[in-house]
C-alpha cells in the first residue's frame, strides 16, 4: 500500500511536471489508486477456504483449520493403523482350541467374563461370542488392563489371564506345542490369536478374525498415485499384519508395536526427513495422530482420536483420506493461483493507469472484475470429485 500511494503521488507530480492540466494529472493518479485496490488479494484466501471446506463437508471431510492445507502439500508418507482403519474392526470369534483336560465351555466362560470388562474390539468379539453361547457371564474381580498385552482378573475364584503370549510369559506360563502349532496355522491365515491362562496354566487359545474393508486396496493405490508411501502400523502379530498388508498392497509393515511406541515410530520417520500423515481411529492412536505432521481420524472412531486429529473423516472409508489430501492440495493450489492473478493483475495495470491510458471508471470496473475472477476461480472447487462414486459433485 505505501508503494501504491508513492506511485500515485509520483504520477501526479510527473503529469504536472510535464505540463498537463491539473484535472488530467489527478485523473491519472486516482486511476492508479482505484486499479490497485487490493480487494482481489483480500478475497483470494478466504473464498477458496470457504468453498474448499464446504465441499469437504459435503464429502464427509472436516478440515479444522487453514494451516492443515500447508501440511497436506508436504506429506510424502501415510502411516495407517490396521484395526478399524484398513480393516472393518468388527472382530468375530472363529475358533476355540483347548489343551487336553480343559472344556471348551470353561475356556469361553472364564475368558469371556474377563474380556467383557474391556472395550478393545478383540475383547468385545470374544465376550459377545461367549455371551451368545453361554448366556450371562460372571463379573470379574480385580480386573486389570495390561496396556498392549491383554487383560487379567479373578473369575469364580480363578486367576484368569487373557492376551498375548508375552503376557502369559510375565506369569511364567507358555503355550504347549499343540497350541503353538494351532496359533501358527491361524496366524498364517491372517487371523489374530489370543492366549488364555488360569490358575497358573495355559489352557487354550481363541482365534478371532477381522476383514479388510472392500475399498482399502483402492485407497492404497490412489495414495501411491499421489506420490505417497503407505506404511501399516499395528500392535498385532507381524504375520497377521503382513497378510493384511499384502492383501491391500502395502509394502512397509511395522508390527507388534505397543500403543505408547506408536508416537516413537512417527517421530523416527520424521527424523528420517519424511513428512508424515497418520490415519487412525482408536484411543491408542491419539498420541500418534497429534505427533504426525497431519492427523486424520476416522469419524467412526473414538472422540479422543478425533480431537487429536487435523482432519476428521466422517465415513469409515479409507478413500476419504485420499479425498482429504486431494481436496486440501487443490484448495491450496486455488489460493495460490488466486493470489498470483490478483497480484499480477495489479502489477500489470498500475503502469497502464499511471500513463493515463485508463479512465478511473474503467479502472473501477476492472478492479471489480478481478474480485469476481477470484471468487469464480474459488467456486470451481465445488466441482471437486470424490474418489467414491457415492459422493457425486454438488452444483
C-alpha positions as CSV (number, residue, x, y, z in Angstrom):
1,X,0.0,0.0,0.0
2,X,2.8,2.5,0.7
3,X,4.3,1.7,-2.6
4,X,1.0,2.3,-4.4
5,X,0.5,5.6,-2.6
6,X,4.0,6.7,-3.6
7,X,3.3,5.7,-7.3
8,X,0.1,7.8,-7.2
9,X,2.0,10.8,-5.8
10,X,4.8,10.3,-8.4
11,X,2.2,10.0,-11.2
12,X,0.5,13.3,-10.1
13,X,3.9,15.1,-9.9
14,X,5.1,13.7,-13.2
15,X,1.9,14.8,-15.1
16,X,2.0,18.2,-13.5
17,X,5.7,18.5,-14.2
18,X,5.1,17.6,-17.9
19,X,2.7,20.5,-18.2
20,X,-0.6,18.7,-18.3
21,X,-3.7,20.1,-16.7
22,X,-4.4,19.5,-13.0
23,X,-7.6,17.6,-13.8
24,X,-5.7,15.2,-16.1
25,X,-2.9,14.7,-13.5
26,X,-5.4,13.9,-10.8
27,X,-7.4,11.6,-13.1
28,X,-4.2,9.5,-13.7
29,X,-3.3,9.5,-10.0
30,X,-6.8,8.4,-9.0
31,X,-6.8,5.7,-11.6
32,X,-3.6,4.3,-10.1
33,X,-5.3,4.2,-6.6
34,X,-8.5,2.6,-7.9
35,X,-6.9,-0.1,-10.0
36,X,-4.6,-1.0,-7.1
37,X,-7.4,-1.5,-4.7
38,X,-6.5,-4.9,-3.1
39,X,-10.0,-6.4,-2.9
40,X,-9.0,-9.4,-5.0
41,X,-6.0,-10.1,-2.8
42,X,-8.2,-9.9,0.3
43,X,-10.7,-12.3,-1.2
44,X,-8.1,-14.8,-2.6
45,X,-7.7,-16.9,0.5
46,X,-11.0,-16.8,2.4
47,X,-13.1,-17.6,-0.6
48,X,-11.1,-20.6,-1.6
49,X,-11.1,-21.8,2.1
50,X,-14.9,-21.3,2.3
51,X,-15.6,-23.2,-0.9
52,X,-13.0,-25.9,-0.2
53,X,-14.0,-26.7,3.3
54,X,-17.7,-26.6,2.3
55,X,-17.1,-29.1,-0.4
56,X,-15.1,-31.2,2.0
57,X,-18.0,-31.2,4.4
58,X,-20.3,-32.5,1.6
59,X,-17.9,-35.4,1.1
60,X,-17.6,-36.1,4.8
61,X,-14.1,-34.5,5.2
62,X,-14.0,-32.0,8.1
63,X,-10.9,-29.7,7.9
64,X,-10.1,-28.0,11.2
65,X,-8.0,-25.0,10.0
66,X,-6.2,-23.4,7.1
67,X,-2.8,-24.5,8.4
68,X,-3.8,-28.0,7.6
69,X,-3.7,-27.2,3.9
70,X,0.1,-26.5,4.0
71,X,0.7,-29.8,5.8
72,X,-1.0,-31.8,3.1
73,X,1.2,-30.3,0.4
74,X,4.3,-31.6,2.0
75,X,3.1,-35.1,3.1
76,X,5.0,-37.9,1.5
77,X,4.3,-40.8,3.9
78,X,1.0,-42.1,5.2
79,X,1.0,-44.3,8.3
80,X,-2.1,-46.4,8.6
81,X,-3.5,-48.1,11.7
82,X,-4.8,-51.6,10.9
83,X,-7.9,-52.3,13.0
84,X,-10.8,-50.1,12.2
85,X,-8.8,-48.2,9.5
86,X,-7.6,-50.7,6.9
87,X,-9.9,-53.4,8.2
88,X,-13.5,-53.2,9.4
89,X,-12.5,-53.5,13.0
90,X,-15.5,-55.9,13.5
91,X,-13.8,-58.9,15.0
92,X,-15.5,-62.3,15.2
93,X,-14.6,-65.4,17.2
94,X,-13.9,-68.1,14.6
95,X,-12.2,-70.9,16.6
96,X,-11.5,-72.1,20.1
97,X,-8.6,-74.5,20.8
98,X,-8.1,-76.1,24.2
99,X,-5.5,-78.3,25.8
100,X,-6.4,-81.8,26.9
101,X,-8.4,-81.8,30.1
102,X,-9.9,-78.3,29.5
103,X,-13.5,-77.9,28.5
104,X,-14.3,-75.5,25.7
105,X,-17.3,-74.1,27.7
106,X,-15.0,-73.3,30.7
107,X,-12.5,-71.6,28.4
108,X,-15.2,-69.4,26.8
109,X,-16.9,-68.6,30.1
110,X,-13.7,-67.5,32.0
111,X,-12.1,-65.7,29.1
112,X,-15.4,-64.1,28.1
113,X,-16.0,-62.8,31.6
114,X,-12.7,-61.1,31.8
115,X,-12.8,-59.7,28.2
116,X,-16.3,-58.4,28.8
117,X,-14.8,-55.7,31.1
118,X,-12.6,-54.4,28.3
119,X,-13.5,-52.1,25.4
120,X,-11.0,-53.4,22.9
121,X,-12.6,-54.7,19.7
122,X,-11.0,-58.2,20.1
123,X,-12.1,-58.4,23.7
124,X,-15.7,-57.4,22.7
125,X,-15.7,-60.1,20.0
126,X,-14.8,-62.8,22.4
127,X,-17.2,-61.6,25.1
128,X,-20.0,-61.3,22.6
129,X,-19.4,-64.8,21.3
130,X,-19.2,-66.2,24.8
131,X,-22.5,-64.5,25.9
132,X,-24.3,-65.7,22.8
133,X,-23.3,-69.3,23.5
134,X,-23.4,-69.3,27.3
135,X,-25.8,-66.5,28.3
136,X,-25.0,-64.1,31.2
137,X,-21.3,-64.1,32.0
138,X,-19.9,-63.8,35.6
139,X,-18.5,-60.4,36.7
140,X,-14.7,-60.5,37.2
141,X,-12.9,-59.2,40.3
142,X,-9.6,-57.3,40.4
143,X,-9.9,-56.6,36.7
144,X,-6.8,-55.0,35.2
145,X,-6.0,-54.0,31.6
146,X,-2.3,-54.6,30.8
147,X,-1.8,-52.0,28.0
148,X,-0.9,-53.5,24.7
149,X,-0.8,-57.1,26.1
150,X,-4.2,-58.1,27.3
151,X,-6.4,-58.3,30.5
152,X,-6.4,-60.2,33.7
153,X,-8.9,-60.7,36.6
154,X,-10.4,-63.2,39.0
155,X,-13.5,-65.1,37.9
156,X,-15.2,-67.6,40.2
157,X,-12.0,-67.9,42.3
158,X,-9.8,-68.5,39.2
159,X,-6.9,-66.0,38.4
160,X,-7.5,-65.6,34.6
161,X,-5.1,-64.0,32.1
162,X,-6.1,-63.4,28.5
163,X,-3.9,-61.8,25.9
164,X,-0.6,-62.1,24.1
165,X,2.0,-64.8,24.8
166,X,4.2,-62.1,26.3
167,X,1.5,-61.5,29.0
168,X,1.5,-65.2,29.8
169,X,5.3,-65.1,29.9
170,X,5.0,-62.4,32.6
171,X,3.3,-65.1,34.7
172,X,5.9,-67.7,33.7
173,X,3.5,-69.6,31.5
174,X,4.0,-70.8,27.9
175,X,1.8,-72.4,25.3
176,X,2.0,-76.1,24.8
177,X,3.4,-77.4,21.4
178,X,-0.1,-78.2,20.1
179,X,-1.3,-74.7,21.0
180,X,1.8,-73.2,19.3
181,X,1.0,-75.2,16.1
182,X,-2.6,-74.1,16.2
183,X,-1.6,-70.5,16.7
184,X,0.9,-70.5,13.8
185,X,-1.7,-72.0,11.5
186,X,-4.2,-69.4,12.4
187,X,-1.7,-66.5,12.0
188,X,-0.7,-67.9,8.6
189,X,-4.3,-67.3,7.6
190,X,-4.2,-63.7,8.7
191,X,-6.1,-64.3,12.0
192,X,-5.4,-62.9,15.5
193,X,-4.7,-65.4,18.3
194,X,-5.4,-64.7,22.0
195,X,-4.0,-67.0,24.7
196,X,-5.9,-68.0,27.8
197,X,-4.4,-69.0,31.1
198,X,-5.9,-69.6,34.6
199,X,-4.6,-71.0,37.8
200,X,-1.0,-70.9,36.5
201,X,-1.6,-73.0,33.4
202,X,-2.1,-72.1,29.7
203,X,-5.4,-73.6,28.8
204,X,-6.1,-72.7,25.2
205,X,-6.3,-70.1,22.5
206,X,-9.1,-68.1,21.0
207,X,-8.9,-67.2,17.3
208,X,-10.5,-64.0,16.1
209,X,-10.7,-62.7,12.5
210,X,-11.1,-59.3,11.0
211,X,-11.9,-58.5,7.4
212,X,-10.3,-55.9,5.1
213,X,-12.6,-53.1,4.1
214,X,-13.7,-53.5,0.4
215,X,-12.3,-50.1,-0.6
216,X,-8.9,-50.2,1.3
217,X,-6.9,-51.7,-1.6
218,X,-8.3,-49.0,-4.0
219,X,-7.5,-46.3,-1.4
220,X,-3.9,-47.5,-1.1
221,X,-3.5,-47.5,-4.9
222,X,-4.8,-43.9,-5.0
223,X,-2.3,-42.9,-2.3
224,X,0.5,-44.2,-4.5
225,X,-0.8,-42.2,-7.4
226,X,-0.5,-39.1,-5.2
227,X,3.2,-39.9,-4.6
228,X,2.5,-41.1,-1.0
229,X,4.2,-44.1,0.6
230,X,1.8,-46.2,2.7
231,X,3.0,-47.8,6.0
232,X,1.0,-50.2,8.0
233,X,1.4,-49.7,11.8
234,X,-0.2,-52.1,14.2
235,X,0.2,-53.8,17.6
236,X,-0.9,-57.1,16.0
237,X,1.3,-60.1,15.2
238,X,3.7,-59.5,12.3
239,X,2.4,-62.5,10.3
240,X,-1.2,-61.2,10.6
241,X,-0.1,-57.7,9.7
242,X,1.9,-58.8,6.6
243,X,-1.1,-60.9,5.5
244,X,-3.4,-57.8,5.6
245,X,-0.7,-55.6,4.0
246,X,-0.2,-58.0,1.1
247,X,-4.0,-58.0,0.6
248,X,-4.2,-54.2,0.2
249,X,-0.9,-53.6,-1.5
250,X,1.3,-52.1,1.4
251,X,5.0,-53.0,1.3
252,X,6.2,-51.5,4.6
253,X,4.9,-53.1,7.8
254,X,5.7,-52.1,11.4
255,X,4.0,-54.7,13.6
256,X,3.9,-55.7,17.3
257,X,4.1,-52.1,18.4
258,X,3.0,-51.2,21.8
259,X,0.5,-48.3,22.0
260,X,2.9,-45.9,23.6
261,X,5.6,-46.7,20.9
262,X,3.4,-45.6,18.0
263,X,4.5,-42.0,18.8
264,X,8.1,-43.1,18.6
265,X,7.6,-44.7,15.2
266,X,6.1,-41.4,13.8
267,X,8.9,-39.4,15.4
268,X,11.5,-41.8,13.9
269,X,10.0,-41.4,10.4
270,X,10.0,-37.6,10.8
271,X,13.7,-37.7,11.9
272,X,14.5,-39.5,8.7
273,X,13.2,-36.4,6.8
274,X,9.7,-37.7,6.0
275,X,6.6,-35.6,6.3
276,X,4.1,-38.0,7.9
277,X,0.3,-38.2,7.9
278,X,-1.3,-40.6,10.3
279,X,-4.7,-42.3,9.8
280,X,-6.3,-43.9,12.9
281,X,-9.4,-44.3,14.9
282,X,-8.7,-45.6,18.4
283,X,-7.7,-44.2,21.8
284,X,-4.2,-45.7,21.3
285,X,-3.8,-43.8,18.0
286,X,-4.5,-40.3,19.6
287,X,-0.8,-39.5,20.6
288,X,0.5,-40.6,17.2
289,X,-2.2,-38.5,15.4
290,X,-1.0,-35.5,17.4
291,X,2.6,-36.2,16.7
292,X,2.2,-36.6,13.0
293,X,2.5,-33.6,10.6
294,X,-1.1,-34.3,9.5
295,X,-3.5,-36.4,11.6
296,X,-6.6,-37.9,10.0
297,X,-9.1,-39.6,12.3
298,X,-11.9,-41.9,11.2
299,X,-15.3,-40.4,12.3
300,X,-16.3,-43.9,13.2
301,X,-13.6,-44.0,15.8
302,X,-13.2,-42.6,19.3
303,X,-13.7,-39.0,20.4
304,X,-10.1,-38.8,21.7
305,X,-8.7,-39.7,18.2
306,X,-11.0,-37.1,16.5
307,X,-9.9,-34.4,19.0
308,X,-6.2,-35.1,18.4
309,X,-6.5,-35.0,14.6
310,X,-6.3,-32.2,12.0
311,X,-8.9,-33.7,9.7
312,X,-11.9,-35.8,10.6
313,X,-13.2,-38.4,8.0
314,X,-16.9,-38.8,8.7
315,X,-17.2,-42.0,6.8
316,X,-15.2,-45.1,7.7
317,X,-14.0,-45.4,4.2
318,X,-10.2,-45.1,3.8
319,X,-10.8,-43.4,0.4
320,X,-11.9,-40.4,2.4
321,X,-8.3,-39.9,3.5
322,X,-7.3,-39.7,-0.2
323,X,-10.2,-37.2,-0.8
324,X,-9.0,-35.1,2.2
325,X,-5.4,-34.9,0.8
326,X,-6.5,-34.2,-2.7
327,X,-9.0,-31.6,-1.7
328,X,-6.6,-29.9,0.6
329,X,-4.0,-29.7,-2.1
330,X,-6.5,-28.5,-4.6
331,X,-7.7,-25.8,-2.2
332,X,-4.1,-24.6,-1.5
333,X,-3.4,-24.6,-5.3
334,X,-6.5,-22.4,-5.8
335,X,-5.4,-20.0,-3.1
336,X,-2.0,-19.6,-4.7
337,X,-3.5,-19.1,-8.2
338,X,-5.9,-16.5,-6.8
339,X,-3.0,-14.6,-5.1
340,X,-0.9,-14.8,-8.3
341,X,-3.5,-13.5,-10.6
342,X,-4.7,-10.8,-8.2
343,X,-1.1,-9.6,-7.7
344,X,-0.1,-9.9,-11.3
345,X,-3.2,-8.0,-12.3
346,X,-2.3,-5.1,-10.1
347,X,1.3,-5.1,-11.2
348,X,0.3,-5.1,-14.9
349,X,-2.5,-2.5,-14.6
350,X,-0.7,0.1,-12.4
351,X,1.7,1.3,-15.1
352,X,-1.2,1.5,-17.6
353,X,-3.1,3.7,-15.2
354,X,0.0,5.9,-14.4
355,X,0.4,6.5,-18.1
356,X,-3.1,7.9,-18.3
357,X,-4.4,5.1,-20.5
358,X,-7.1,4.0,-18.0
359,X,-10.1,6.1,-17.0
360,X,-10.9,5.9,-13.3
361,X,-14.4,4.5,-14.1
362,X,-12.9,1.8,-16.3
363,X,-10.3,1.1,-13.6
364,X,-13.1,0.6,-11.0
365,X,-14.8,-1.8,-13.3
366,X,-11.6,-3.7,-14.0
367,X,-10.9,-3.8,-10.2
368,X,-14.3,-5.3,-9.6
369,X,-13.8,-7.8,-12.4
370,X,-10.6,-9.0,-10.7
371,X,-12.6,-9.7,-7.5
372,X,-15.2,-11.6,-9.5
373,X,-12.5,-13.6,-11.2
374,X,-11.0,-14.7,-7.8
375,X,-14.5,-15.7,-6.5
376,X,-15.2,-17.6,-9.7
377,X,-11.9,-19.4,-9.6
378,X,-12.6,-20.4,-6.0
379,X,-16.1,-21.7,-6.9
380,X,-14.5,-24.2,-9.3
381,X,-13.7,-26.2,-6.1
382,X,-17.4,-27.1,-5.9
383,X,-16.8,-29.4,-8.8
384,X,-14.2,-31.4,-7.0
385,X,-15.0,-35.1,-7.4
386,X,-14.7,-37.6,-4.6
387,X,-12.9,-40.9,-5.2
388,X,-16.1,-42.6,-4.1
389,X,-18.9,-42.7,-6.7
390,X,-21.3,-42.4,-3.8
391,X,-20.5,-38.8,-3.4
392,X,-21.0,-37.0,-6.7
393,X,-20.2,-33.3,-7.3
394,X,-22.8,-30.9,-6.0
395,X,-23.6,-27.8,-8.1
